[in-house]
Amino acid sequence: MSAEYKKAKGAAFSVAAPDHDHVFISSKQHLKECQKAKKDELSFLAATRQMFQPTYTMLGHNWLDERGAEGIGYVKAVGTLLPERMREIMPNMRFNIKTSFNRLLRDQCNPDGSKVMPAPALIKKVMCDLNGYAFFGSELGQDKAFMETVLEYNELVVIASEVLRITPTFLKGWVGTFFRDRGGIQARVFKMINGVVETRLREKADREAGLIDTPAPSDLVTWTIDTAPTELNWGARRITYEVIALWFGSLHALSATTSYALYDLCLYKEYLSPLREELSSEEFTNFMNTTQGLPLLDSFIKESTRHNPMEAMSGRRQALKDFYYSDGTKVAKGAWTCVPAKAILQDEQYFPDALRFNGFRFVPHKANVPDGVRKALQPEGPSKLTDISPHYHSWGIGSVVCPGRFYASVAMKLVLEHIVQNYEVELVDPKAERASIWRSYVLPVERTKVRFTPRSA
Ligand code: HEM
């Protein structure tokens, strides 16, 4: 894809795949037209459905192709209500991370006090616990059996959806049933979440009738209920599906991105000292009080996402009918149009010294960067991890952008803060494979091990 992007010099290019063709765009004009396409022309939700195969991975749930036809309450729940409450829940998020690390590393001790763990597997569990708290509060979030089941379900969906995407249509029903019935895991997860949703709906009705005066818990189940489209009268079942869909959209990306940042902490040790200085300063208190700040850590994570994008493409839209860009480029019905995000992130025009890791390339000019730490400057000036820009498409391409990025930024910072402040980290085998490529995904290799040595040891 990168070679095609270079050859195309801004023009659109096509890449065929077993399930459908891809038409890649990167010019300002194409992006503008893609963002402005009508809802019945290019669809984000149709592409998402193809990615996740919910018919087989979410107990037959299906959503409409037209974004907004069933409301976009989830965008408010995730992008507004969750960030608004973040300051309130951040101390508990921090405590949750500490508890997870202590529990997960407890049994791995070597005689010298160090602990060795496969890094992505560890991060996935930490993030699962953390997300569990943000999504389900203390009810299901503290329920060990539920958290183990929901993590197992997550893994199943990732594998099942990829297998189903390339399964010929005539075999899909058969292969899909195999995944759907596997140990009844989908039904179990559904039942547990649905139970909580039913209770919350009952309590909401009681609260509105003045029968109880306890406040609703501050978590995504509550906010998904509160932002559900009233005119559609969603019951518990539909709300449960919405919560499950949000869960998938979040855990996988969060874990992969944080795992890469952990590898980068192991590989580029010169950043540890300035990061520790920042995390021990007023900056951290300010971050806990405002959710903002920590410019060095923010830039380090952003550079890690640039250097190791977990997906080669972004801004997927499926054509619901033949679609033509104004230069005549055709996206045939069923094909996807998308952006070659990884190739753009490695383009020297936009990211000088693009192939090198420059942890502080995005920091504000006034930030306290010590001499000797590389800091390539961006032509467009400083930017934050959560910013959307025409060349950084990790959160999407505009018209649809990730509303979870504010929470993701805080969650990643809190996990990395815990690691940086409490451990020295190193790759057990610096030559071990860190990333594996499957189609457009570039995922952290599960078995790659990191040694955690407590800093006080
Ligand atoms: C590092 C972590 C994450 C990454 C890299 C990421 C990336 C993305 C991307 C690329 C899109 C699609 C935009 C498009 O195709 O144009 C998206 C959409 C979305 N993401 Fe995230 N995401 C992350 C974390 C999260 C989290 C933690 C949540 C929820 C708590 C979340 C919720 C959503 C939702 C609801 C959408 C759909 C938005 C809409 O329909 O308007 N994401 N995300």
Boltz pocket constraint, residues with backbone or C-beta under 6 A from the ligand:
constraints:
  - pocket:
      binder: B
      contacts: [[A, 44], [A, 67], [A, 72], [A, 74], [A, 75], [A, 78], [A, 246], [A, 249], [A, 250], [A, 251], [A, 253], [A, 254], [A, 257], [A, 314], [A, 315], [A, 316], [A, 393], [A, 394], [A, 395], [A, 396], [A, 397], [A, 398], [A, 399], [A, 400], [A, 401], [A, 402], [A, 403], [A, 404], [A, 405], [A, 407], [A, 408]]
      max_distance: 6.0
